[in-house]
C-alpha cells in the first residue's frame, strides 16, 4: 500500500523482506538484540525469554514491547535480568515515530543509552518512561478512551460519528477506529 501511495520506492518491500531471516527453532536464534511482541501475558513473555536465554549469548538484549506489564516483573527470574528493557512501539510501528524506553529495576544506565541510541538510529523518537503500568502514553490516553466509551454508552453520539468528530478536530484517528490502512 505504501508503494501505491508513493510513500516508498517499489523495491523497498523486497529489500525489507530480504533482511529477514526466519528461524523455526529458538536454538537457531543468533542476534544481539531481541524485541518480543508476543501476547500481552506475563507468563508468555517470561517463558519466551527463559527459553531464548538457553540459546543466545548472556549479553543479548531482551526488549519487551509490553504496553501494560511492568518490565521488572518480566525481567525478574530470567537469566541475566539486567539485559531486559522495555521498548514500547506504537501501532502501526512503521509509521509511528514515538518509542517509550522503559528500564527495569535491574537495567543498568549504559544499556538504556545503548538501546536509546539504536532506536533513534532507525529514525524513531524516544522518551524515557518509568516502569509503571501504562508507562506514559497509555496512561495519558486512558481517560480519552474511557470518556469516549461513556459518551457512546450514554447515547450522546455513535462511535463512528465520534471518530469523525475527533478526526475533524485534528486527531489522527478517533477512539474507536482500528483500520490502520487509512493512516498510510
N, C-alpha and C positions, 0 to 999 in steps of 0.2 A: 504494500500500500504506500509506503514512503517513496518508493521509486515512481509510482504513478502520479504522485503529487509533487514530484520534482524536488523532494527533500533529501535525496541521496542519489548517488550515481548508480546506474544499473548493475555495475559489478559489485557493489557493496554487499548485498546479501550473500553472494557466493564467497566473498572474502571473509565474512564473519563465520560462515559455516566451515570454511577451510581452517579456521583457527581452533575449532572444537575437536577434542579427542574424546571419543566415547569409550568408557570402560564398563565392563559388565560385572567385575568383581572389585570389591574395595581393596584387595591386595594389589591391584594394578594402578591404584591412585598414586601418582608421583608429582607432588607440587609443593610449593612453599606457602600457599595462601588458599584456604578453602572458605567459601561463603555458602552456608547452607540456607535453603529456603523451603524446608520441609514443613509438614503440618505443624500448626501452632499449638503443640502439646509438649510440655516439659520432658516427659519420658521418651518421646520420639526423638527430640533434639539431642538429649543426653546419650541415648543409645547410639545414634549416628556418630557422635564424637568419640564415644568409647570404642566403637568398632573401628573407626578410622585411626584412632591412636595406636592400634595394634599394627598398623601397616605403614604409617608415614613417619617422617623424622620427628623427634621430640620437639623441635622448634617450629614445626609447621603451624602457621597461624590458623586458628579455628574462629571464624567470624560467623555470628548468627544474625540472621535478618529478622529476628523476632520483633514484633511491634508491641507485645504486651508482657512477655515473661522477663523478669529481672535476669540480666546477664550473669550475675553472681550465682543465681540458682542453677543456671545451665553449666557454668564452669565448675561449681562445687562437686568434687568427687571424680572429675575426669583426670586422666594423667596430664601433668603439667598444666594446671588450671590457669597459670599466668599467661598462657598463649591465647586464651579465649577473650573475645571482644565483640561488642555489638556493632554491626554495620547495617543500619536500617535504611534501605532504599524505599522510595515511594513509587506507587504504581501510576502509570506504566514507567518502569525503571529506565527505559531507553529515552524517555522524554523528560522526566522529572529530574531536575538538577540537584535538589537537596538530598543529602545523606546525613543521618544522625550517626555520630560515632559515640558509642557507649562503653566505657571501660568497666570491667567488673571490679570487685574488691581486690582481685588478685592481679589485675593488669598493670604492668609497670609503665611509667611515663614514656619510656623510649619506644614501647610497642604502639602506644597511642600516636606518637609522632610518625612512626613508620607507616601505620595504616592510614593516617590522615594524608600523608604525602602521596601514597599510592592512589587513594580515592580522588584526590584533587588532580593527579596526573592524568586521569581518564576523563577529565572535564566536568567533574561534579563539584558542588559547593558543599562543604562540610560544616557541621555545627556539633560541638561537644555537648553531650547531654549526660545528666546524672542517671544512675541506674535505678530509676523509679518507674513503676508501671505506667505505660503510655509514653514515657520519655517526654519530649516537648510537644511535638506537632499533634500527636494523637490526644494528648491531654487538653490542648487548646481547642481541638476540633470537637471534642466530646459534647460540649454544650450546644454546638451548632447542630449536630445530628439529633441530639435528644429533643431540642426545641422543634426541629423540623418534623420529627415523628409526632410530637404532641399536636402541632398545628394541623397535620393531616388527620390524626385521630379525632380531633375536635370538629372536623368538617369545615374548617375555615377555608381551605383550598386543597385541591387534589395534588398528588405527588408530582404528576407531570407538569402541572401549572406552576408548582413551587420551583421545580427545576428551571423552568423557563424564566420565571421572575428573577431568580438568583443569577442566572447566566446573563440576563439583560442588564444586571447591575454590576457586571464585571467579574463574577465568579467564573472560573474556567469550566466548571460543571456544577450542576445542582446536587443537593444532598442525596438524591435517590438515583441519580444517573450512574449506570455502571458500564455503559458501552464506550470503551476507550477508543474505538475506531474514529469517533468524532474528534479526538484530540490531535490526531496526526495531521 
